[in-house]
Amino acid sequence: MDLFLIFSYFVALIPLIYTVWNILDQRRHQNCYILDYECYKAADERKLSTKFSGEIIRRNKHLGIADYKFLLKAIVSSGIGEETYAPKMVFDGREATPSLSDGVLEMDEFFSDSVGKLLARTGIHPSEIDVLVVNVSMLATCPSLSARIINKYKMKEDIKVYNLSGMGCSASLISVNIVQNIFKSLRNRNAVVVTSESLSLGWYNGNDRSMILANCLFRTGGCVMVLTNKPALKNRAMLELKQLVRTHHGSRDESYGCCIQKEDENGLAGFHLGKNLPKSATRAFADNLKQIAPKILPATELLRFAAALLFRKLRGGAGKAVIDGIAENLGLSEDDVEPARMTLHRFGNTSASSLWYVLAYMAAKGRLKKGDRVFMISFGAGFKCNSCLWKVLRDLDGRNNVWEDSIHTYPRTNLNNPFLEKYGWIHNEDSGQFHLPDDYEIPD
C-alpha cells in the first residue's frame, strides 16, 4: 500500500516536473551569447592624416578662410589620431561627386574582409546562419546590403533577414536586441550581426558648420559578430547578454532635431549636429539609466545613482561634451575612460561599430576576465540611448584582435595632434580669443 501511494504521488508529480523542466530548458535556449566578433581594419593606403584632411578641406570650393580655420581646429582638437581610415573616393578626389558605387564598394570591402574572417575563425558555415541583421544608417540599396551578403556567402533560403537604416550610432545594440527577441522563441539558432556606416554618400560639400563637422569626426570602420543561443556552444562563447534597454526621445522636437540628415540652404545634403546634442544625450542617458539601473545594480549603488541624478537636476548643469559628461556623472576615472579615448585616437568615430573597438581594446589589454560584467552605452539619431550588460564567460585576450599589432603602443599619455602647433589655435589670455599662429598662411 505504501509503495502504491508513493507511485501515485510520483505519477501525480510528473506534469509538474515536466512543466518545471520545460521552463528551465526553454530559458536555457533563450540565452543570447556572442561567440566571437571581428572589427574591420582598412588597408594602410586608406589612412587619413591631418595634413591630407587639410587638403580635402581646401578642395571644398564653398569654404572661406574662416570655415577653413574652423575645420582645421575641429580636426586637431577632436582627439582623433593620424592612423584612422577614410573611403576610397576621398583619396581619388571625388568626395564632391560621390556615386552609389562608391558607397557599395566601401561596404563590399568591409563585408569581404570581416565576414569571411569571422566565419572561418568560428568554424560556422554560411549555411548554418539562421538570422542575419545588417545595420548601415546612411546607405540603402536595392537589393539590400543584407541581400549582398547572402548572395556573396550563399546563405540558406529560409534565413531570417533584417536590414536597418537610419538608426545612427546606436544601431548595433538595436540589432542585438532583434536577435535577442528571436532567440526567445526559436531554439538552437545562430545569428550574424553586421554593423557599419557608409561615409561615401554622406559626405557634405557645403559650408554649414553644423553639417561639415561630420566629415571631420567620422571614420571608416565596422564590426561583425556571431551570436547563438545554442547551450552546446556556451563553453566557446565570449559574452552572455544579461540586460538590454532602449530609450527613444523622438517625440521631443529638440531631441529629434539635434542629429538629422537634411539639406542646407543651397540644397546640399549632409548630417546636422546641433549644439543641443550634449543636452539631448544627457537627458536620454539619464532616462535610460533609470530603467536599466534597478536591473543591474545593487541597492547601495542605486541609492548613489539616485543621489547623483538629484544633484545634477538641482544644479541644472548641461552642455559638456557627451563622453566627458558621462564620465563626470558616473564618477569615472581616467583609467575607466582610457579605452574610449584610445579607440577614438586610433580608429576615430566609426559610428555604430565604435563600441566593439572599445571592447576589443579592453580584451587586448587583458582587462576582460571570466565573471566580469561590461556595461555598454550608445547614442543615436532620433534621439536614442541604448544600453546593455554583458557577462564575460571566459578570459579574453588580444589574439585575432583588431588591436593586435598596435596595442603595445597604447595607452598614450600624449594624444596631442602632431599638427597642433601648425594648425591649432592659440589662446590669448588677455583677449580671451583663439587665433592661428601669426606665421601660418591659409593655402590658396
N, C-alpha and C positions, 0 to 999 in steps of 0.2 A: 504493500500500500504506500509506504514511504517513497519507494522508487517510482511508483506511478505518479505521485504528487510532484516529485521532482521533475519527472519527464514532462508533466503537464505544464508546470511553471516554465520550463525551458522552451516548450513549444509556444507558449503564450508570449515569451520574450523575443521570439525570432523576428517578428515585424519591427519591434523597437530596435533590435540590434542591427537589422538590415537598414533601417532609416538612418541611424546614427552613422553607420559605416558609409552609407551613400553620401551623407552630408560631408563627412570628413574627406572622402575620396573626391567629391566634387570640389571642395575647397583646395585640395591638393592640385587639381588640374587648373584652377583659376589663377594660380600664381603667375606672375609675369617676370621672367628672367632675361637679362642681357647676357647672351652667350659670348659675344665679342663685338668690337666696333673698330672702324677704320677711319681715321681722319685724313683728309686729302692734302697732299703737298704738291704744288705745281712744279713744273720744271724750272731750273735755275734761270733760264733766259726770260722768265716772266717776273723776276724780282723788280720791285718798283722802288728806286731810290728817291730821296728828296730832291736831288738835282734833276732827275728825269721828271719828277712831279712838277717842278717849276717850268720845265719845257712844255709839258702838257697844258699847264695853265696859260702859258704865253700863246699857245696855239688858238685859244679861245678869243676870237675877234670881238666878242661882245664885252670884254672886260676892259676897265680903265685901270689907271695906276693904283687907285685906292683899292679896287677889288683885288688886284694882283697882290698887293701888300697884305690884305686881309687873309687871303687864302694861304699865302706862304706862312703867315703867323699861325693859322689853324693847323697846318701840317706839322710845323716844327713843334708846336705845343701839344699835340694830340697824344703823345706817348707811344706813337707808332714808330717802329724802327726802320732799318734800311733793307730788310730781307722779306718784306711782305710781297704778295703777288697780285697781279692785275691781269685782265683778259687780253687775249692776243690783239684784238682790234686797236687797243691803246698803243701798243708797240708798233703797229702798222700805220699809226697816224690817222685812223679812221673813226675816232670817237665822235666826231661831229656828224657822221653819216653811218651809224651802225645799221646792220641788216639783221633779218631774222636768223640767217645762217650763222652770224657771229654769236648770238645767244645760244643756238643749238650746239655749235662747236664747243663753246665754253662748258656746257653740261655734258656733252659726249666725252670730253677729255676726263672729266671727273668720274663719270659712270665707268668708263673703260678701265681706269686705274683702280678705283677704290672698291667697287662692287666685286670685280674679279678677284682682287687680293683677299677680300674678306671671306668670300665663299670658299676659296681654295684653302685658306687657313683653318676655317671651321670644319671643313670636310663635308659641308652641306651642299648637295647638288641643287642646281636651279629648279629641278622638278620637284624638290622637297619643300619648296616655299609655298605656303598656303595663303599668306597675306602679304601684300605689298602696299606701302604707304609712301608717297613721294610728296615732299613739300618744297616748292620753289615759288616764292611770292611774286616776283616781277616778270615771270615768263610763262605764258600759257600757249601751248602749241596744239595743233590738231593733225594727227593723233597726239594724245597727251604724252608728256615726258615719261609717265609710268608705262605707257604702251611701248615706247622706245626701249626701255629696259627689258620688258617682257619679250620683245622681238629679238633683242641682242642676245639674251641668255636663254631663249627658248623655254620659258616657264610654262607651266601646265595650263590647260584651258579653263579649269574651274577655280583659278586663283582669285581671291577677293582683292579688289584693287581700289585704292583711294588716291586721288590726285588733288592736292591742295594748292591754292594760290591766294595771295593777298593776306596771308596770316602774319607776315612780318617776322621779327626776330624771335618770337616766342613759339614759332611753328613746330619745332621738334618735339616739345612736350605735348602739343596737341596731337601730333602723330602717334606718340607713345600712348596717349590716352585712348585713341581709337583702337590700337592693338590691345590694350588692357581690357577694353569693353568686349572685344571679340573673344578674347580668351575666357571671359566669364561664361560664355555659352558653348564654346567649341573646345573639345579636348585634343591634346596631343597635336598642337599646331606649331609651325614655325612661321615667323614673320620677318620681313626686312623693311626697315625704315630708311629712307634716303632723304637727307636734309641738306639743302644748299641755297644759294641765291645767285641769280644771274645779274651781273653788273653791266653787261654789254648794252642791252636795250634800255636800261635805267639810267644811262649816263646823261647828265644835264649839261647843256651847252649855252645856257643863258648867263645872266649876271645877278640873279636874285640870290642874295647871300644865304637865305634860309634854305635854299634848294641846292646850291652848288656845294654846300658843306658835305653832302652825302658822297660826292666824288672824292673828297679828301679822307673820309673816315672809313669807308667800306673797302674790303679786300676780297680776293678770290679764296674760296675755301668750301668745305663740305664734309659731311660725315655719313657713313653707312653703318648701320648696326643690325645684328641678327638677334631677335627676341624669340623666346619659346615659353610654352607652358608645360612642356613635357617633364614629368617628375624624373624620368630616367636621365635627363640632361642637367639636372640641378648641380651635380658634383663638378660639372665642367663650366658652369656659369660664373660670370664675374660679379653680377649685381642682381639683387631682387628688389622690385618695386614695392614699397610699403604704403605710400600715400601719394596722391596727386590731386591738386586743387587748381581750378581755373577761375579767374575773376575777369569780368568784362565790363568796362565802363563806357561802352559805345553809346549809351543813352544820354551821356553828358556831352554837350556840344564842345566844351573846352577840351575834354579828353579826346573826343573823336577827331578834332581838327589839329591836334598837336603833331601828328605824324601822318601825312597824307600825300598821296600821289596826285599831282594836279598840273595844270598848265600855268605858266607865268603870263604877264600882261602882253607878251609878244607871241603867245601860243606855243612856247617851248615847254615840253613835258619834263617833269622832274619830281623829286621827292622832297617835300617841305618838312623841315624840322623846326617846330615852333619854340619860342622862348619859354613857353609854359610846359614844355616836355618834362623837366625835372619835377615840377609840381604834380603833374598828372601821374608820373611814375611813382612818386612817393605815396600819393593817395591810393593808387591801385595796389601798391605793395602792402600798405597798412591793412586794407580790406582783405587782401589775400591771406595775410598772416593771421588775421582774426579767425579765419576758417580752418587753416591747417595747424595752427599752434596747439589747440587743445588735443589734436590727434597725435602729435609727435613730441610734445614737451611735458616734463613732469610738473607737478603743481608749483614747486618753487620757481621754476623758470617762467611759468605762466604769470605768476604774480609780478615778477621782474619785467616781463614783457608788457603787462597792463600798465605798470607804473611808467615805463618808458613812453608808451603811447600817450598817456595822460600828460606827461611832461612836455612832449612835443606839441600837443594841442594847446597847452597853456601858453607856451612861448610863441606859438604861431610861426615857427621858422619854416622856410621853404626856399627853394631857388638854388641849392647847391647842385653840383654835378651828381648825376644819378648814382654812380658807383661809390663816390666819396660819401654821399648822403646815406646810403645803405650801411656803409661801414660805420659811420658815426652813430646811426640809430641803433645798430646792433652791438655797438661797443667792440668792433673787430680790430685786431691789431694789424700791424704791417705784415706779419707772418701770415695772417689769415687771408689778406688780400693779395699776397705775393703771386699766387698762381694766375689770378685775373690780370694783374699788371704785366707780368712777364708774357702772358699769351697775347695781350694787346700789342706789346712791343715786337714780338717775333712774327705773329701772323695777322695782326690788325683785327678789326671788327669784321668777322666773317658771318655776321647776321645770325641766323638760327643755329648754325653749327658751332658758334663760339663756345658754348657750354662744354662741348665734348673735347675741344682743345685744352680747356682748363682742367677737365678731368684727367686727360692724358698727361698733362704736366704733373699733377699730383701723383699719378701712378709711376711716372718716370723717376720721381724723386723718392719713391718708396714710402709715400705717406698714406697709402690706402691699404690697411691691414684687415684681415678677416674679423668681422664683427663691427667694424667702423660703420658709421652712418653718414651719408652725404646728402646735404640739403641743396637742391638746385633751384635757382630763381631765374626767370626770364621775362622780358618785357617785349611787347609788340604793338604795332599799329592797331588802332581800334577804339579805345586803348585797352590793352590786355596785360595782365600779370598772371603768369602760371608758375607754379612751384611743385616740387615733388621731393620725396625722401626715398633714397636708395640704401639698402643694406649691402655691405661688401661681403661676399661669400667666400673669398679666398684672397690671400696676399697678392697684390698686383704689382707688377714691375714695368720697366720700360721696354721690354722686348716687343718687337713688331709694333713700335710706337712712333708716332709722327715726330716726337721729340728725340728719338734715339740718337741722332747724330749731332744734336746741339744742346742737349740738357746739361752737359758738363760746363757750358759757358754761362749757365743761369743758376741762381738769381744774379742779376747785375745791379750793383749799387748805384751806378751812374747810368740813367736812362736818357740823359740829355741827347737830343738830336745833334749829330756832328756838324750840322749846318746852322746851329743856333746862333753862332756869332755873326754869320753872314746874312742869314735870313730872319733871325729872331728880332724881337722888339726889345728896345732898351727903355727901362723905366726911369723917367726924370723925376727925382724925388721932390724937386722944387715945384714943378708944374703939375705933377701927378699924371702926366701923359706918357704914352708909349710912342716910340718912333724907331725907324730903321737906322742902322749905323750911318754916320754922315758920309762915309766914303762909298756907300752902296748905291749903285746905279741900276735903275729898272731897265731890263733889256728892251730893245725896240721890238 
